[in-house]
Amino acid sequence: FEPGLSISRLIGKEYVNGTFIITNKHNREKRWPEQTFEQEYSPSALDVYVGCPKAFFLKYVMNLAAPDDDDPFEIISARAEGTLAHSLMELLADEPDMTLEDFKAKAEEYFERYIDEHAPLISKNVEYKKSQFLEMMEIAYNTDPKPHREVVLKEEDIHCEHDVGIKIHGFPDRVERLEDGTCLIVDYKTGNKIKHKPNDPNTCLQVLIYAYL
């Protein structure tokens, strides 16, 4: 009666317990799945590897599905909220002369469209969540430099191969050219806390990989 019982979860549980996995019922030799350098990895995937190699192995090598952590009572998930925010900041990059009022109107339009397509169970909490979202986007608008810098890259898929043979690809949110000719890599985050610590590469690994790309 275990909830969500699946072969993937059973394999993952056995791996965590230290059990070898038999990949072929006719071949009782204990071995791991063959690894390949053909797969491309994103900065977020490599960030997972630095944080926990075992989690990386389960997700990106064995392709085990992660448990569903959706909360049916939440108004909008953090992932969906981040997607809306990214879309709005991309719009702002395309229209650098947009006023704050117009930007907030667009943010409200995007949010309400999402709610129409994903009706929440508790509708009375929608207005409060919308006010939080609009406040976040107002901060994002005011943080964006005025006048806008030249945007040289925006949500473009970049590929490269590291010297050791690992293939990497990523979508930098925005790359801006500064007055001295150097570039600034922008990576939007919608969390409430700033996780980056000065001189600590582990807290800004994604941006460092974008710089390498």
C-alpha positions in Angstrom: 0.0 0.0 0.0 3.0 2.3 -0.4 1.8 5.5 -2.1 3.1 6.1 -5.6 4.7 2.7 -5.9 6.8 2.4 -9.0 9.8 0.5 -10.3 11.8 3.8 -10.4 11.3 4.4 -6.7 12.1 0.9 -5.8 15.4 1.0 -7.8 16.2 4.4 -6.2 15.5 3.0 -2.7 17.7 0.0 -3.3 20.5 2.2 -4.6 20.4 4.5 -1.6 20.5 1.3 0.6 23.7 0.3 -1.2 22.3 -2.6 -3.2 23.8 -3.3 -6.6 21.4 -3.2 -9.5 21.1 -6.1 -11.9 20.5 -4.7 -15.4 19.6 -7.9 -17.2 17.7 -10.8 -15.7 19.7 -13.3 -17.9 23.0 -11.8 -16.8 23.5 -12.0 -13.1 26.7 -9.9 -13.2 26.4 -6.9 -10.9 27.1 -3.8 -12.9 26.0 -0.2 -13.2 24.4 1.4 -16.3 26.9 2.4 -18.9 27.7 6.1 -18.8 28.1 8.2 -21.9 29.5 11.6 -22.8 26.9 12.0 -25.5 24.4 13.7 -23.1 24.6 17.5 -22.6 24.3 18.9 -19.1 22.9 22.2 -18.0 24.4 24.5 -15.4 21.5 23.6 -13.0 22.4 19.8 -13.5 26.0 20.4 -12.7 24.9 22.5 -9.7 23.1 19.4 -8.5 26.2 17.3 -9.0 28.3 19.7 -6.8 25.6 19.6 -4.1 25.0 15.9 -4.2 26.6 13.5 -6.7 24.2 10.7 -5.7 21.2 12.9 -6.5 22.8 13.7 -9.8 23.4 10.0 -10.6 19.8 9.1 -9.8 18.3 12.0 -11.8 20.6 12.4 -14.8 22.3 9.1 -15.2 19.6 6.6 -14.2 16.7 9.0 -15.2 14.7 8.2 -12.1 11.6 10.3 -11.7 11.5 12.6 -8.7 8.5 12.4 -6.3 5.7 14.7 -7.2 5.9 17.6 -4.7 3.0 19.7 -6.1 0.8 21.2 -3.4 -2.8 21.2 -4.5 -3.6 24.1 -2.1 -1.0 26.5 -3.4 -2.1 29.3 -5.7 0.9 29.1 -8.0 4.0 26.9 -7.7 7.5 28.4 -7.3 8.5 27.0 -10.7 5.4 28.5 -12.5 6.0 31.9 -10.7 9.6 31.8 -11.9 8.5 31.1 -15.5 6.1 34.1 -15.4 8.9 36.3 -14.0 11.4 35.2 -16.7 8.9 35.9 -19.4 8.2 39.4 -18.1 11.9 40.2 -17.8 12.4 39.0 -21.3 9.6 41.3 -22.4 11.3 44.2 -20.6 14.5 43.5 -22.4 12.6 43.7 -25.8 10.8 46.9 -24.7 13.3 48.9 -22.6 11.2 52.1 -22.7 8.2 50.4 -21.0 6.9 52.3 -18.0 6.4 50.8 -14.6 2.6 51.1 -14.9 2.6 49.3 -18.2 5.0 46.6 -16.9 2.8 46.0 -13.8 -0.3 45.8 -16.1 1.5 43.1 -18.1 2.5 41.3 -14.9 -1.1 41.3 -13.8 -2.2 40.1 -17.2 0.3 37.2 -17.1 -0.7 36.2 -13.6 -4.5 36.3 -14.2 -4.0 34.3 -17.4 -2.2 31.6 -15.4 -5.0 31.5 -12.7 -7.6 31.2 -15.5 -5.8 28.2 -16.8 -4.9 26.7 -13.4 -7.9 27.3 -11.1 -6.8 27.1 -7.5 -8.8 25.1 -4.8 -8.9 28.1 -2.5 -9.8 31.1 -4.7 -9.9 33.7 -1.8 -6.1 33.6 -1.5 -5.6 34.6 -5.2 -5.6 38.4 -4.6 -3.0 38.2 -1.9 -0.7 36.1 -4.0 -1.2 38.4 -6.9 -0.2 41.4 -4.8 3.0 39.6 -3.8 3.8 38.8 -7.4 3.2 42.3 -8.5 5.4 43.6 -5.7 8.2 41.3 -6.7 8.0 42.4 -10.4 8.0 46.0 -9.3 11.2 45.4 -7.5 12.6 43.6 -10.6 11.6 46.6 -12.8 13.3 49.1 -10.4 16.4 46.9 -10.1 16.8 46.8 -13.9 19.3 49.5 -14.9 18.0 52.7 -16.5 18.8 53.5 -19.3 19.0 49.9 -20.4 22.3 48.4 -21.4 22.8 46.7 -24.7 21.4 43.2 -24.5 23.8 40.9 -26.5 22.2 37.6 -25.5 18.7 36.7 -24.3 17.4 33.1 -23.7 19.7 31.7 -26.4 20.8 28.1 -26.2 24.6 28.0 -26.1 26.6 24.7 -26.5 30.2 23.8 -25.8 32.4 20.8 -24.9 34.7 20.9 -22.0 38.3 19.7 -22.4 37.5 16.5 -20.5 34.7 15.7 -22.9 31.7 16.7 -21.0 29.1 18.5 -23.1 27.4 21.6 -21.6 24.6 23.8 -22.8 22.6 26.6 -21.2 20.2 29.5 -21.6 21.5 32.6 -19.9 18.6 34.8 -18.9 20.4 37.9 -20.2 23.9 39.0 -21.2 24.5 42.8 -21.2 27.4 44.8 -22.6 28.9 47.3 -20.2 30.4 50.7 -21.1 33.9 49.3 -20.9 33.1 46.6 -23.4 32.9 43.7 -20.9 29.8 41.7 -20.4 27.5 41.2 -17.4 25.7 37.8 -17.0 22.2 38.2 -15.5 20.5 35.2 -13.9 17.0 35.9 -12.5 16.1 34.4 -9.1 12.6 34.6 -7.6 13.5 33.3 -4.1 13.1 35.4 -1.0 16.7 34.9 0.2 20.0 35.7 -1.6 22.0 32.5 -1.5 25.2 33.9 -3.0 28.1 34.4 -0.6 31.2 36.5 -1.6 34.2 34.4 -2.8 32.1 31.2 -2.6 31.8 29.6 -6.1 29.4 26.9 -4.9 26.7 29.6 -4.3 27.0 31.0 -7.8 28.1 28.0 -9.8 25.4 28.4 -12.5 26.5 31.9 -13.4 30.2 30.7 -13.5 29.2 28.0 -16.0 27.3 30.5 -18.1 30.5 32.6 -18.1 32.5 29.5 -19.3 29.9 28.9 -22.0 
